[in-house]
């Protein structure tokens, strides 16, 4: 009897301490790669459900978040335009027998719920699987480079199935992959993601990485004055966004000179009239009516001129109140789990200031997910931020 109890306990400990962590990190690698490379998050949804079973954490302000979720769900139907949205090509390829379009309101509710569920987990991966997982991730990245990416006009891009090259979207996902590598101390994968990121020749990516480097130099300031509370992080984001928009406008209007830091397109910050006009058009459409101002325009055509700014795009489609509520949800999650990746979050703020990474989309959910990951290993990236998992 004692032998049987010991065997059952041993099997249970092996499952919880070895098998589940390895499956979790492997599933995480597969899901975030699939979300980024193929622009489809179906696998990620299953990952969140799986991780909720083993890594769910308790909230001190759960009631507040549930109230916000309820309000967001209700206000979603108040937008001026709730027309159907197209599915991504890869999602449609295996769901076409069920659905080919999705309603804007239903899509928004889905995003809000997935965001809420993502904030409820804190995956902790075991150090024993770090090297193997790093090799798996780097091997998959090389496989993607060979089979599902290409170069056009000298820029690297994933083939997301849209029939056109998307180097800026590719760079955004690669930046999130970099944060995942930092969290897990994946050195091989980090080098590959960084190389691919620069091959996209994305000025947004270059600027974000430059901000990260500066962020590591002032890490004590970030910890003490920015990431100490949610409202301070929100103020920091708003300041960065306004500063980037003002800089874009002044360079485009000729009030500031163009800058090229290393003599290459990736570091060239020059007038960008179309991007400035798209942002201004987004603001004009947002304030065109009281309903748009408060609840949003709704589904903005993907093939039209889109505002290249996360805040403007969110305000345009969802209005002031829903955008304010989801910003609180996102930034409260980031402030809770930011230790060790503070510079990278600031870099993402800069990245989102020049691309339409709406708050009601998967980019911010993936950002929250990778910042919540913990690896029971003190490595180089922990040393940079003086962050020790074991002291937590």
NORVEN-V896837 format. One record per residue. RES is the residue in three letters. SS is DSSP state (H for helix, E for strand, C for the rest). PSI is psi in degrees with one decimal (NA if undefined). Layout:
RES:SS:PSI
RES:SS:PSI
This chain:
UNK:C:-44.4
UNK:H:-37.3
UNK:H:-39.6
UNK:H:-41.1
UNK:H:-40.3
UNK:H:-41.2
UNK:H:-41.2
UNK:H:-40.3
UNK:H:-39.6
UNK:H:-43.6
UNK:H:-38.9
UNK:H:-42.7
UNK:H:-39.0
UNK:H:-41.6
UNK:H:-46.6
UNK:H:-32.4
UNK:H:-18.5
UNK:H:-58.2
UNK:H:-49.6
UNK:H:-47.6
UNK:H:-40.1
UNK:H:-42.2
UNK:H:-38.4
UNK:H:-47.2
UNK:H:-34.8
UNK:H:-43.0
UNK:H:-38.6
UNK:H:-44.8
UNK:H:-48.0
UNK:H:-42.6
UNK:H:-43.5
UNK:H:-32.9
UNK:H:-44.7
UNK:H:-39.6
UNK:H:-41.9
UNK:H:-41.6
UNK:H:-36.9
UNK:H:3.4
UNK:C:43.3
UNK:C:130.1
UNK:C:18.6
UNK:H:-45.4
UNK:H:-35.7
UNK:H:-36.8
UNK:H:-42.7
UNK:H:-34.6
UNK:H:-45.3
UNK:H:-42.5
UNK:H:-41.7
UNK:H:-45.3
UNK:H:-27.7
UNK:H:-30.1
UNK:H:-35.3
UNK:H:-21.3
UNK:H:26.7
UNK:E:140.2
UNK:C:161.1
UNK:C:146.5
UNK:C:144.6
UNK:C:-24.0
UNK:C:41.1
UNK:H:-39.5
UNK:H:-40.5
UNK:H:-42.7
UNK:H:-37.7
UNK:H:-38.1
UNK:H:-42.6
UNK:H:-42.2
UNK:H:-42.4
UNK:H:-44.8
UNK:H:-44.1
UNK:H:-41.2
UNK:H:-41.6
UNK:H:-45.1
UNK:H:-15.8
UNK:H:-33.1
UNK:H:-0.5
UNK:H:-4.3
UNK:C:153.6
UNK:C:-34.2
UNK:E:112.1
UNK:C:40.4
UNK:C:167.4
UNK:E:151.0
UNK:E:148.1
UNK:E:145.7
UNK:C:158.3
UNK:C:151.7
UNK:H:-43.2
UNK:H:-35.3
UNK:H:-42.5
UNK:H:-29.6
UNK:H:-32.7
UNK:H:3.7
UNK:H:6.6
UNK:C:-25.6
UNK:C:-14.4
UNK:C:-45.3
UNK:C:143.2
UNK:C:-16.4
UNK:E:162.7
UNK:E:142.6
UNK:E:142.5
UNK:H:-42.1
UNK:H:-43.5
UNK:H:-41.1
UNK:H:-44.5
UNK:H:-43.7
UNK:H:-40.6
UNK:H:-44.6
UNK:H:-43.8
UNK:H:-42.7
UNK:H:-42.3
UNK:H:-38.4
UNK:H:-46.3
UNK:H:-45.1
UNK:H:-36.3
UNK:H:-35.8
UNK:C:-9.1
UNK:C:1.7
UNK:E:152.3
UNK:C:85.7
UNK:C:132.0
UNK:E:113.7
UNK:E:145.4
UNK:C:142.6
UNK:H:-24.7
UNK:H:-25.3
UNK:H:7.0
UNK:H:-51.8
UNK:H:-45.2
UNK:H:-43.5
UNK:H:-37.6
UNK:H:-42.6
UNK:H:-37.5
UNK:H:-47.6
UNK:H:-46.9
UNK:H:-36.8
UNK:H:-41.9
UNK:H:-38.2
UNK:H:-42.2
UNK:H:-39.3
UNK:H:-40.3
UNK:H:-41.0
UNK:H:-36.8
UNK:H:-42.4
UNK:H:-20.1
UNK:C:40.9
UNK:E:165.7
UNK:E:172.0
UNK:E:134.6
UNK:E:131.2
UNK:C:33.3
UNK:C:14.2
UNK:E:136.4
UNK:E:139.0
UNK:E:145.4
UNK:E:150.1
UNK:C:95.1
UNK:C:3.7
UNK:C:4.3
UNK:C:-4.6
UNK:C:13.2
UNK:C:158.0
UNK:C:142.6
UNK:C:68.8
UNK:H:-31.8
UNK:H:-39.1
UNK:H:-43.0
UNK:H:-45.1
UNK:H:-37.4
UNK:H:-44.5
UNK:H:-38.9
UNK:H:-33.7
UNK:H:-41.0
UNK:H:-39.2
UNK:H:-36.9
UNK:H:-42.0
UNK:H:-39.2
UNK:H:-42.8
UNK:H:-37.8
UNK:H:-44.7
UNK:H:-38.8
UNK:H:-0.2
UNK:C:50.3
UNK:C:97.2
UNK:H:-41.7
UNK:H:-49.3
UNK:H:-37.3
UNK:H:-44.8
UNK:H:-40.1
UNK:H:-45.8
UNK:H:-40.6
UNK:H:-41.4
UNK:H:-47.4
UNK:H:-39.0
UNK:H:-43.6
UNK:H:-29.0
UNK:H:-20.2
UNK:C:-16.1
UNK:C:37.0
UNK:C:120.4
UNK:H:-30.4
UNK:H:-42.9
UNK:H:-45.7
UNK:H:-44.3
UNK:H:-39.8
UNK:H:-43.5
UNK:H:-37.7
UNK:H:-40.7
UNK:H:-37.2
UNK:H:-45.1
UNK:H:-44.8
UNK:H:-37.5
UNK:H:-38.7
UNK:H:-27.7
UNK:H:-26.2
UNK:C:30.8
UNK:H:-37.5
UNK:H:-36.5
UNK:H:-43.3
UNK:H:-44.8
UNK:H:-40.8
UNK:H:-37.3
UNK:H:-15.5
UNK:H:-50.9
UNK:C:12.4
UNK:C:-28.8
UNK:C:156.1
UNK:H:-44.3
UNK:H:-31.5
UNK:H:-37.3
UNK:H:-39.2
UNK:H:-43.6
UNK:H:-41.7
UNK:H:-44.5
UNK:H:-45.9
UNK:H:-39.8
UNK:H:-45.9
UNK:H:-44.2
UNK:H:-47.6
UNK:H:-39.5
UNK:H:-43.5
UNK:H:-41.2
UNK:H:-41.9
UNK:H:-41.1
UNK:H:-43.6
UNK:H:-44.6
UNK:H:-45.8
UNK:H:-36.8
UNK:H:-41.0
UNK:H:-37.4
UNK:H:-5.8
UNK:C:6.6
UNK:C:-24.2
UNK:C:147.5
UNK:C:151.4
UNK:C:154.8
UNK:E:136.2
UNK:E:106.6
UNK:C:-38.4
UNK:C:13.2
UNK:C:27.6
UNK:C:157.2
UNK:H:-34.0
UNK:H:-23.0
UNK:H:16.5
UNK:E:119.5
UNK:E:99.4
UNK:C:174.0
UNK:C:136.5
UNK:C:78.4
UNK:H:-45.8
UNK:H:-44.0
UNK:H:-39.5
UNK:H:-44.0
UNK:H:-37.8
UNK:H:-40.6
UNK:H:-43.6
UNK:H:-37.5
UNK:H:-38.0
UNK:H:-42.2
UNK:H:-41.6
UNK:H:-42.4
UNK:H:-33.6
UNK:H:-42.0
UNK:C:15.9
UNK:C:-18.2
UNK:C:160.9
UNK:H:-39.2
UNK:H:-43.3
UNK:H:-39.3
UNK:H:-42.9
UNK:H:-46.2
UNK:H:-10.4
UNK:C:159.2
UNK:C:-33.7
UNK:E:-147.7
UNK:C:109.6
UNK:C:131.7
UNK:C:131.0
UNK:C:-30.0
UNK:C:4.7
UNK:C:179.0
UNK:C:111.8
UNK:C:137.8
UNK:C:129.7
UNK:C:60.8
UNK:C:129.8
UNK:H:-42.5
UNK:H:-47.4
UNK:H:-42.5
UNK:H:-41.2
UNK:H:-43.5
UNK:H:-38.2
UNK:H:-48.8
UNK:H:-31.0
UNK:H:-10.4
UNK:H:176.0
UNK:H:-47.9
UNK:H:-53.1
UNK:H:-39.6
UNK:H:-41.8
UNK:H:-41.2
UNK:H:-44.0
UNK:H:-29.0
UNK:H:-41.1
UNK:H:-44.0
UNK:H:-47.7
UNK:H:-47.4
UNK:H:-26.5
UNK:H:-37.3
UNK:H:-40.7
UNK:H:-39.0
UNK:H:-28.4
UNK:H:-36.4
UNK:C:28.7
UNK:C:-15.3
UNK:C:124.3
UNK:C:-19.2
UNK:C:23.3
UNK:H:-47.8
UNK:H:-34.1
UNK:H:-34.3
UNK:H:-42.7
UNK:H:-40.9
UNK:H:-38.0
UNK:H:-34.0
UNK:H:-43.9
UNK:H:-43.4
UNK:H:-43.1
UNK:H:-12.8
UNK:C:-15.7
UNK:C:5.4
UNK:C:154.4
UNK:C:67.8
UNK:C:73.0
UNK:C:146.8
UNK:C:-22.0
UNK:C:50.3
UNK:C:179.0
UNK:H:-19.9
UNK:H:-47.3
UNK:H:-32.3
UNK:H:-44.6
UNK:H:-37.3
UNK:H:-46.2
UNK:H:-42.6
UNK:H:-47.6
UNK:H:-27.0
UNK:H:-22.0
UNK:H:-16.8
UNK:C:141.8
UNK:E:138.2
UNK:E:124.9
UNK:C:67.5
UNK:C:130.1
UNK:C:105.6
UNK:C:-163.9
UNK:H:-43.0
UNK:H:-32.3
UNK:H:-38.9
UNK:H:-37.4
UNK:H:-37.3
UNK:H:5.4
UNK:C:44.8
UNK:C:119.5
UNK:C:116.5
UNK:H:-38.1
UNK:H:-20.4
UNK:H:-8.5
UNK:C:NA
